[in-house]
Amino acid sequence: MCPEDTFQKSKKYLEYEVFNMKKRIAARLIIGFPIGIAIGNIITVIISLFWGGGSYIICTDEFIGFVGNEAAAAAVQTLLCGIMGVGFAAASFIWEADSISLLKQTVSCFLIYLTIMFPVAYFANWMQHSFIGVIIYIGIFASIFAIIWLIQFLIWKKKIKSINAVLKNR
């Protein structure tokens, strides 16, 4: 086999890998939009059940007033939730980078997710527009992130333990 043949094979393999990565990115971004919308709607249902007094609260009154009417506010909020879903889906590739420590992955994702979500939360009036409101929002966001991170960590720890048990028995 000539060195040129090896180069051609490795070049084709690289092209194949790049193509597959582009497909994975596109698929994740495409699925991120409707997942973001679904999560946004689930959150509005939960908020309505606990604080709606029997009514469905699609948006905050301040956001409705800012946008002009409830239907337009709901449409804008739905679009924003979809965009957040795309951003979160794109940032999720960080978790697949084996060359980055878990601490760096966690901090990076937290900061990216917060950077995506904070402006939307502020714009849509999901938080108070004050220093205390920002601190409370970031605290709630960090708490939810930590709970989700811990659940995922425990799930993966259990999966790894089970895989190691299978490998040990071989």
Order of alpha helices (4+ residues) and beta strands (2+ residues): alpha-alpha-alpha-alpha-alpha
